């Protein structure tokens, strides 16, 4: 019932559907659109069934719609204010060290967003490095010479990674090795297409 994970999955599904529609052969267009439509209907039905059977998820989404942020607004403000009003410029520039958010928050909480977590852990230096990383990764999405399949795969990987940073599932996630391996393959391969 992680809301961020569900939103990330929905984003990935939308990009995949765009890929399907974009890469359908001209001679198989009607069949491709029909199969894509069937796929959308099946995934929508299965998602709806899962949603209806999961009372915990329904409660979480209703509480989110009602303005309940699970205390994240208080945590965000507490961590940011402590970092911003820190006693030295070195803390502003380089942060409080790994898991620094647990030190600066009043409840010993993590930030629940990678950007605020990076700010407290590694300061402005860490945030700027992360921004530069995503800047160069997104540049590959528009690399001239790459075919649509390779560019869309890069877009999917980078978008999902970036989107997950908003929900604190990004740079400390154990599964991030998959993103980095796929990115390394795409950037390092000599071919301009996947297949």
Steps between C-alpha positions, in 0.01 A plus 500: 500500500788737428348793315830608346563152362153492344552838334840389370348182358226703330762729345694200369182352356416825321846519343474135398163560336649797314782270384251244375303757303814665362670182379208316338576407138284671241369169366407377853359830629141383545602176672753685716249762614244231573744291708620813683140592577433148632813525712387833645157358582648188667751700706230750598264222606767318702606826666141585585440151644816524708399845620149388600633204700764699690337686788832629633580659165154658479544652848845635408375661179197647675718645775735644237204660319390643834835673545673244723866495406598248770686782675731559206427872484619537860804280434591696184474834676688381807789354300527791257492762775766320702724473193437859391569644847803280566792646689759491220538545127661158474169344610317700233748394233580143605216400734500293816626172355320184395156466665539859618126549486457265795736723696334832415132399515332521835357148476808336350321454167631466149399774258269286277627683192843446351555869432453604862690191613793596276486856627537392861746219427731669249385862490475712189797314355308169500184652355693671221678175412167319482353774278803476268460121483137528391581782259749282313273196512210697350735628228541139385123475451534754217828369361514531126553172321325283758190325370164544675522170690830590663394857582169389651671237713738767629203733561321228694799418719594861573138612553425217741821564689436875516134454596595259776736760650194707589380218725833402653553183304785623286865516586496272807278233346645152474337451159679800347771272366253399228470863384875549498568175312241583234627857463858374471390255230313766303778756520779249438346307211619594155166428334247779446208264558420212734393227260 
